[in-house]
Amino acid sequence: MNLSKLQNIKTKYEELSAQIADSAVIADTKLWTTLVKEQSKLQPVVDAYDRYGATIEEIAGAKHIMNTESDPELIEMARSEVELKIKEKEKIEEELKILLLPRDPNDDKNVIIEIRGGAGGEEASLFGAELMRMYKMYAEKKGWTVEDMDLNMTELGGVKEAVFSIGGDSVYSRLKFESGVHRVQRVPDTESQGRVHTSTATVAVLPEVEDVVVEINEKDLKIDTYRSGGAGGQHVNKTESAIRITHIPTGIVVQCQDERSQIKNRDKAMRQLRSKLYEKMQSEADKEYSQNRKSQVGTGDRSERIRTYNFPQGRVTDHRINMTIYTIDSFMNGDLDEMIDALIIADQTAKLEAETDA
């Protein structure tokens, strides 16, 4: 247990508390908000450290009774107290180890989710639409906000491509393990023989970044406008409000047709582009980290098959942690926390093991 590091964190927390209470800082709303956010990140560590210190003192007090008292009953009570508190101390130590793990700098960010139908034709597109609904329902349960950015649907209501953002408290930390290939096994409505088909859809979860993180030169952009439209000619916009932006140096293309305003569509498309460029920068600058993640929950690669949804057997299986949930209906209705919690714990465990090996 790195007690000096923990003490430094507590000292920093106390310094922030003093700053937050300063009238000059309170008058500067932006600075005050920044300091409060910084302090809130330290709060769980400080709380656990305080509980750790209190437990150490309780163990010492009980041991003192064991060594100084003559009453057998009192000594036995103290011995039981020591055993109980030692277990509590060990539990807090494990909690602190996890809290001291390096944080993913993107964990607090909002996300942009891209869903595309993969192998399986119309059935893959229909499954993509169900995944979109699933994530939106999960966001609703968490009290997060959802904003559509681009939607290309089939005549039967499937998703060729869907792009939407989710905003709220630490969204990326909860959804970052959803990137990859999602596989569905079921009998499609169009199947007359009753045979089970296998189809796929891909999900990409990108952290949404601010302008200052990714600089984009306007000269590097090719911007096209076109008329937006929906499946079967529905929702056709008579003006050229839809936007397609090509980042010439990288070849990245984004588009948005959700809004009737060309300005709003351009703003949403630029948000997508910043996130895609940020993802590209990260993957290029952090190849070693990507290799290390193969031993953890997953690479986050959208080509990696991560999960199977088997409707005939009513189960959802995550292949990275070999976990199966037998409540597929509630899962598809946005009850994802059990699976997401297990993925986070598996990732933390792998990181702890990696630190121990190092």
Helices and strands as residue ranges (DSSP letters): H 3-20, H 23-27, H 29-68, H 72-99, E 111-117, H 122-142, E 145-153, E 159-167, H 171-175, G 176-178, E 180-186, E 197-207, G 218-220, E 221-226, G 231-233, E 242-247, E 252-256, H 262-285, H 287-293, E 305-310, E 315-318, E 323-325, H 328-332, H 337-357
